[in-house]
Amino acid sequence: MLIRLKHFSVPTVLALVALSAGCKESQPRPVVQPQAARSISGAAKQAPPPVLAATRTAAAQATGAPQNPPVNQAAASAQDAPQMEDVEERRGPFTLAGENFTAVLHSKRLPGKDGPDSEALASLEIVNAAGTVQYQETFPLSVENGEFSDSCSVGIQALQGTSGNGLLLDTSCEPSAPMSGGPWQILGLLNGKLVPFGKQITTQGELGAFAPGATKKLGSATEILPDVINVRVWTGYFFVVTPIDIDWNDRRLVQGQHYFYQTGHGMAEEGCEMPVDGAERASTGQDMTFVRLFGESNERSGTPEHVVVKKDSKVEILGGKVLITWQEGSDAIDLGVGNDVWLKVRIDGKEGWIHTDEDLNAIGLYVSG
C-alpha cells in the first residue's frame, strides 16, 4: 500500500504502514514516452573557462530592475574573444492566476555563423505585464577556438494543475556527462510574485510528463490528489518512472512514493514497484544459463526457483522495484536509486522477480551510463 506522508502525523503513518503489503499508486500515472535526454553535467556546473564566463545564479526578483546586470553586459572578455552579437527572444505570454508573464531570453551569437550551435543562452528574465522582472537567472558560457565550449538552453512549460498553476524551467547545458538530467525548476505565484516552488531537481535520467491531480468523490467529500511531475530515473540497467508531488500550498516538492515494512527492529523503508522504461537486452553469448526467480520482490519471500534461460527463451519485462533516494542539498534535490535493483520478468511463461548483477546479466541486461 502506497503511503503518502503529507497529511498524516508520525503515529498515524506508522499505523498505516504496519498494515501495508506493498506499494500502491494514489492515482493513475500517465505512460511516459521516452524522450531525448536533457542534461546538465558536473562540468557545466563548475566555473567555465576564463575566455567568456558568467556564474549561473537564480533568484526571484521583487523589484523592477534585476539586482545583477545581464551577462551580455557583465561578462568579461579576453582580448582574443570574438565580438558577440546580442540576440533577444521572447516566449509567452504565460497566464497564471489571471496574470500574464513573458520570458525574455538573452543569448550570444558567434559572428558570421548560424545554426543551433552558433548561439548560447546568457540570461533569462521573466517579466509581468508591466515589464517588472519577477525572476532572473544567468547561465555559463565560454568560447574556445571560435566555438562555444560551454553553453546552455532552457525550455519553458506552463503547468495547469488541479491544485495550482506554475511554470517549469527545463535547463540543458553542454558539455554534459552521460545520462545527466536537469536541473528542473518549478515557479509559482506567491502574493502576486513569481518565485521558486521547491528546490531544483537533478538526476541521472530524464524529465517525464506532468500529470494534474485526479479528483475523487468520497461520499459528500471531494479528494484532490497532488499534481505530479514524473521523472525517469536511470537505475544502471533501465529507467524507472517515479512521481514527484507538487505542494502548491507549502511551495515545496515531495517524494510521491514510499513503502515501509515491519522488521524485528522496527520499521524500515524499501523500494516501490514502478513502471520500467528503456530496458534494452543484449546477447549473453551463452546457449544456456539460469536465474533465481523469486515470488515477490524481496528475499524474505522464500527460496527462489532456479529457472533456465536458453538462447531462444522468451523473456518479457513487466516492471521494476527500486528505492528512490532523495538527497537534498542547499539549492537542489538529487534523485538517485538504491543498490538493490529488482526486475519483474516472465521467462518462457514463468513469472517472478530477479535481482543482482548475475541474474540481470543472465537475461542480457548490463550496467551502463
C-alpha positions as CSV (number, residue, x, y, z in Angstrom):
1,M,0.0,0.0,0.0
2,L,1.4,3.3,-1.0
3,I,1.5,5.7,1.9
4,R,1.6,9.4,1.3
5,L,3.0,11.1,4.4
6,K,1.9,14.6,3.5
7,H,-1.2,14.8,5.7
8,F,-0.5,12.3,8.4
9,S,1.2,12.5,11.8
10,V,4.0,10.1,12.5
11,P,1.9,7.8,14.7
12,T,-0.8,7.6,12.1
13,V,1.7,6.8,9.4
14,L,3.2,4.0,11.4
15,A,-0.2,2.6,12.0
16,L,-1.0,2.7,8.3
17,V,2.4,1.3,7.4
18,A,2.0,-1.7,9.7
19,L,-1.0,-2.8,7.6
20,S,0.7,-2.3,4.2
21,A,1.6,-5.2,2.0
22,G,3.0,-3.3,-1.0
23,C,3.3,0.0,-2.8
24,K,0.1,1.4,-4.2
25,E,-0.3,4.3,-6.6
26,S,-2.6,7.1,-5.2
27,Q,-3.7,7.9,-8.7
28,P,-3.2,6.5,-12.2
29,R,0.2,7.6,-13.5
30,P,0.5,8.5,-17.2
31,V,2.6,6.4,-19.5
32,V,5.8,8.3,-20.1
33,Q,7.1,8.2,-23.6
34,P,10.9,8.1,-24.0
35,Q,12.4,11.4,-25.0
36,A,15.8,12.7,-25.7
37,A,17.8,13.3,-22.6
38,R,18.1,16.9,-21.5
39,S,21.0,17.3,-19.2
40,I,23.5,19.4,-17.3
41,S,26.8,17.9,-16.4
42,G,29.0,18.4,-13.4
43,A,31.5,20.2,-15.7
44,A,28.8,22.7,-16.7
45,K,28.1,23.4,-13.0
46,Q,31.7,24.3,-12.4
47,A,33.2,27.7,-13.3
48,P,33.7,27.8,-17.0
49,P,37.0,28.8,-18.8
50,P,38.1,32.4,-18.4
51,V,37.6,33.4,-22.1
52,L,34.0,34.4,-21.6
53,A,32.2,33.3,-18.5
54,A,29.4,34.0,-16.1
55,T,28.3,32.2,-12.9
56,R,24.9,30.7,-13.0
57,T,22.5,32.1,-10.4
58,A,18.8,32.0,-9.8
59,A,16.7,34.5,-7.7
60,A,13.2,35.7,-7.6
61,Q,13.0,39.4,-8.1
62,A,10.6,41.6,-6.3
63,T,11.6,44.9,-7.9
64,G,11.5,46.2,-11.4
65,A,15.2,46.1,-12.2
66,P,17.5,43.0,-11.8
67,Q,20.0,43.1,-9.0
68,N,22.8,42.0,-11.2
69,P,23.5,43.3,-14.7
70,P,22.8,40.9,-17.6
71,V,25.5,38.6,-18.6
72,N,25.9,40.2,-22.0
73,Q,27.0,43.4,-20.2
74,A,28.8,41.9,-17.2
75,A,30.8,39.0,-18.7
76,A,34.5,39.8,-19.1
77,S,36.0,39.1,-22.5
78,A,39.6,38.2,-23.2
79,Q,41.4,40.1,-26.0
80,D,41.2,37.2,-28.4
81,A,37.4,36.6,-27.8
82,P,35.2,37.3,-30.9
83,Q,32.8,40.1,-30.7
84,M,29.4,38.6,-29.9
85,E,26.1,39.6,-31.3
86,D,23.3,40.1,-28.8
87,V,20.1,38.1,-29.6
88,E,16.8,38.5,-27.7
89,E,13.9,36.1,-27.8
90,R,10.5,36.4,-26.1
91,R,8.3,33.5,-25.2
92,G,4.8,33.6,-23.9
93,P,2.7,35.2,-22.6
94,F,2.1,32.5,-19.9
95,T,-1.1,33.1,-17.9
96,L,-1.0,32.3,-14.2
97,A,-4.0,33.1,-11.9
98,G,-5.2,35.7,-14.5
99,E,-1.8,37.4,-14.8
100,N,0.4,37.3,-17.9
101,F,4.1,36.7,-17.8
102,T,6.7,36.8,-20.6
103,A,10.1,35.1,-20.7
104,V,12.9,37.2,-22.2
105,L,15.9,35.1,-23.3
106,H,19.2,37.0,-23.9
107,S,21.7,35.0,-26.0
108,K,25.1,35.5,-27.6
109,R,25.7,34.6,-31.2
110,L,29.1,33.9,-32.8
111,P,29.8,36.4,-35.6
112,G,29.4,35.1,-39.1
113,K,27.8,31.8,-38.0
114,D,24.3,30.3,-38.0
115,G,22.6,27.1,-36.9
116,P,21.8,25.8,-33.4
117,D,25.5,25.8,-32.3
118,S,26.0,29.4,-33.1
119,E,24.1,30.7,-30.1
120,A,24.3,30.2,-26.4
121,L,21.9,31.4,-23.7
122,A,23.4,34.1,-21.4
123,S,20.5,35.1,-19.2
124,L,16.7,34.7,-18.6
125,E,14.3,37.1,-17.3
126,I,10.6,36.6,-16.6
127,V,8.6,39.8,-16.5
128,N,4.9,40.6,-15.7
129,A,2.6,42.6,-17.9
130,A,4.0,45.8,-16.6
131,G,7.5,44.8,-17.6
132,T,8.7,44.2,-14.0
133,V,11.3,41.5,-13.6
134,Q,9.9,38.7,-11.5
135,Y,12.6,36.0,-11.9
136,Q,16.1,36.2,-13.3
137,E,18.8,33.6,-14.0
138,T,22.2,33.7,-15.7
139,F,24.0,30.8,-17.4
140,P,27.6,29.9,-18.0
141,L,29.0,30.3,-21.5
142,S,32.6,30.3,-22.9
143,V,34.3,30.3,-26.2
144,E,37.4,28.3,-27.3
145,N,38.9,28.3,-30.8
146,G,35.9,30.3,-32.1
147,E,33.3,27.8,-30.8
148,F,31.2,27.7,-27.7
149,S,32.8,25.2,-25.3
150,D,30.1,25.8,-22.6
151,S,26.5,26.7,-23.5
152,C,23.0,26.3,-22.2
153,S,19.4,26.4,-23.4
154,V,16.1,26.3,-21.5
155,G,12.7,25.1,-22.2
156,I,9.6,26.7,-20.5
157,Q,6.4,24.8,-19.9
158,A,3.2,26.1,-18.4
159,L,1.8,23.8,-15.8
160,Q,-2.0,23.9,-15.5
161,G,-2.7,21.6,-12.5
162,T,-5.8,20.7,-10.4
163,S,-4.4,22.4,-7.3
164,G,-2.3,25.2,-8.8
165,N,-0.5,26.7,-11.8
166,G,3.1,27.5,-12.5
167,L,6.0,27.3,-14.9
168,L,8.5,24.6,-15.4
169,L,12.1,25.6,-16.4
170,D,13.9,22.7,-18.1
171,T,17.6,23.6,-18.5
172,S,20.1,21.8,-20.7
173,C,23.8,22.6,-20.8
174,E,26.7,21.2,-22.7
175,P,29.1,19.5,-22.3
176,S,27.3,17.0,-20.1
177,A,28.0,13.7,-18.5
178,P,26.0,10.7,-19.9
179,M,22.5,10.5,-18.5
180,S,22.8,13.7,-16.5
181,G,19.3,15.2,-16.2
182,G,18.1,18.7,-15.0
183,P,18.1,21.0,-13.3
184,W,14.3,21.4,-13.4
185,Q,12.8,24.3,-11.5
186,I,9.2,25.0,-10.8
187,L,8.0,28.6,-10.4
188,G,4.6,29.7,-8.9
189,L,2.8,32.7,-7.6
190,L,3.2,34.0,-4.1
191,N,1.3,37.2,-3.3
192,G,1.3,38.1,-7.0
193,K,5.1,37.5,-7.3
194,L,6.7,34.7,-9.3
195,V,9.0,32.7,-7.0
196,P,10.7,29.2,-7.0
197,F,8.4,26.4,-5.6
198,G,10.8,24.0,-4.0
199,K,14.4,23.4,-5.0
200,Q,15.8,22.5,-8.4
201,I,15.7,18.7,-9.2
202,T,18.6,16.8,-10.8
203,T,19.0,13.2,-11.5
204,Q,20.8,10.7,-13.7
205,G,17.9,10.4,-16.1
206,E,15.2,12.4,-17.9
207,L,12.2,14.6,-17.3
208,G,8.9,12.8,-17.8
209,A,5.3,14.0,-18.1
210,F,3.3,16.4,-15.9
211,A,0.0,15.0,-14.6
212,P,-2.7,17.1,-13.0
213,G,-4.1,15.6,-9.8
214,A,-7.1,13.4,-10.1
215,T,-10.3,14.3,-8.3
216,K,-12.2,11.6,-6.4
217,K,-15.6,11.7,-4.6
218,L,-15.6,10.2,-1.1
219,G,-19.3,10.4,-0.2
220,S,-20.1,14.1,0.1
221,A,-16.4,15.0,0.3
222,T,-14.0,15.6,-2.6
223,E,-10.5,14.3,-2.5
224,I,-8.0,16.1,-4.8
225,L,-4.7,14.2,-5.3
226,P,-1.5,16.2,-5.9
227,D,-0.3,17.4,-9.2
228,V,2.7,15.4,-10.3
229,I,5.9,15.7,-12.2
230,N,7.1,12.3,-13.4
231,V,10.9,11.7,-13.6
232,R,12.6,8.9,-15.4
233,V,15.5,7.8,-13.2
234,W,18.3,5.6,-14.6
235,T,19.0,2.6,-12.4
236,G,22.1,1.5,-14.4
237,Y,20.1,-1.1,-16.3
238,F,16.9,0.7,-17.2
239,F,14.7,3.7,-16.4
240,V,12.1,3.7,-13.6
241,V,9.3,6.3,-13.6
242,T,8.9,7.9,-10.2
243,P,6.4,10.7,-9.3
244,I,7.3,14.0,-7.6
245,D,4.3,15.7,-6.0
246,I,3.9,19.5,-6.2
247,D,2.6,21.0,-3.0
248,W,1.4,24.4,-4.2
249,N,0.2,25.5,-0.8
250,D,3.5,25.0,1.0
251,R,5.6,25.8,-2.1
252,R,7.6,22.6,-2.0
253,L,8.2,19.3,-3.8
254,V,7.5,15.9,-2.1
255,Q,8.6,12.4,-3.0
256,G,5.5,10.8,-4.3
257,Q,6.0,7.1,-3.2
258,H,7.2,5.5,0.0
259,Y,6.9,1.9,1.2
260,F,7.7,0.7,4.7
261,Y,7.7,-2.8,6.2
262,Q,8.0,-4.2,9.6
263,T,11.3,-5.7,10.8
264,G,12.4,-7.2,14.1
265,H,13.9,-3.8,14.9
266,G,11.0,-1.5,13.9
267,M,10.0,-0.1,10.5
268,A,12.3,0.0,7.5
269,E,11.9,1.6,4.1
270,E,12.5,-0.3,0.8
271,G,11.7,0.3,-2.8
272,C,8.4,0.7,-4.5
273,E,7.2,-1.2,-7.6
274,M,7.0,1.2,-10.6
275,P,7.0,1.2,-14.4
276,V,10.1,0.3,-16.3
277,D,11.2,2.0,-19.5
278,G,14.2,1.8,-21.8
279,A,15.4,-1.7,-20.9
280,E,17.4,-3.0,-23.8
281,R,18.6,-6.6,-23.7
282,A,21.8,-7.7,-25.3
283,S,23.1,-11.1,-26.2
284,T,24.5,-13.0,-23.3
285,G,26.8,-15.1,-25.5
286,Q,25.6,-18.3,-23.7
287,D,23.4,-21.1,-25.1
288,M,22.0,-21.8,-21.6
289,T,22.1,-20.2,-18.1
290,F,19.7,-19.8,-15.2
291,V,18.3,-17.1,-12.9
292,R,16.9,-17.2,-9.4
293,L,13.2,-16.3,-9.7
294,F,11.6,-15.0,-6.5
295,G,7.8,-15.0,-6.0
296,E,8.0,-11.4,-4.6
297,S,10.4,-8.5,-4.9
298,N,12.4,-9.4,-1.7
299,E,14.4,-12.3,-0.4
300,R,12.0,-12.6,2.6
301,S,9.5,-14.2,0.2
302,G,11.3,-17.6,0.5
303,T,13.5,-19.9,-1.6
304,P,13.7,-18.8,-5.2
305,E,13.1,-21.1,-8.1
306,H,16.0,-21.8,-10.5
307,V,14.7,-21.1,-14.0
308,V,16.7,-22.0,-17.1
309,V,17.3,-19.2,-19.6
310,K,18.1,-20.5,-23.1
311,K,19.4,-18.6,-26.1
312,D,15.9,-18.7,-27.6
313,S,13.9,-18.2,-24.4
314,K,11.1,-15.6,-24.5
315,V,11.9,-13.0,-21.8
316,E,9.3,-10.3,-21.0
317,I,10.0,-7.4,-18.7
318,L,6.9,-6.5,-16.6
319,G,8.1,-3.9,-14.0
320,G,10.7,-2.8,-11.6
321,K,11.3,-2.1,-8.0
322,V,14.0,0.3,-6.6
323,L,14.4,2.5,-3.6
324,I,14.5,6.1,-4.8
325,T,17.0,8.2,-2.8
326,W,16.2,11.9,-2.1
327,Q,19.4,13.8,-1.4
328,E,18.5,17.4,-0.6
329,G,21.3,20.0,-0.8
330,S,21.3,23.7,-0.1
331,D,19.9,24.6,-3.5
332,A,19.0,21.3,-5.3
333,I,17.4,17.9,-4.8
334,D,19.2,15.0,-6.4
335,L,17.3,11.8,-7.1
336,G,19.1,8.5,-7.2
337,V,18.5,4.8,-6.7
338,G,19.5,2.3,-4.0
339,N,21.9,-0.5,-4.7
340,D,19.3,-3.3,-4.8
341,V,17.5,-3.2,-8.2
342,W,14.7,-5.7,-8.8
343,L,13.1,-6.6,-12.1
344,K,9.8,-8.4,-12.7
345,V,10.1,-10.8,-15.6
346,R,8.3,-13.6,-17.4
347,I,10.6,-16.3,-18.8
348,D,9.0,-18.9,-21.0
349,G,5.7,-18.3,-19.2
350,K,7.2,-18.3,-15.7
351,E,6.7,-15.1,-13.8
352,G,8.6,-13.7,-10.9
353,W,11.3,-11.3,-9.7
354,I,15.1,-11.2,-10.2
355,H,17.9,-9.1,-8.9
356,T,21.7,-9.0,-8.5
357,D,24.1,-8.3,-11.4
358,E,24.5,-12.0,-12.1
359,D,20.8,-12.6,-12.7
360,L,20.2,-9.4,-14.6
361,N,23.2,-10.2,-16.8
362,A,21.8,-13.7,-17.4
363,I,18.8,-12.1,-19.3
364,G,21.0,-9.7,-21.2
365,L,20.9,-6.6,-19.0
366,Y,24.2,-5.0,-18.2
367,V,25.2,-1.8,-16.3
368,S,25.7,1.3,-18.4
369,G,25.5,5.0,-18.1
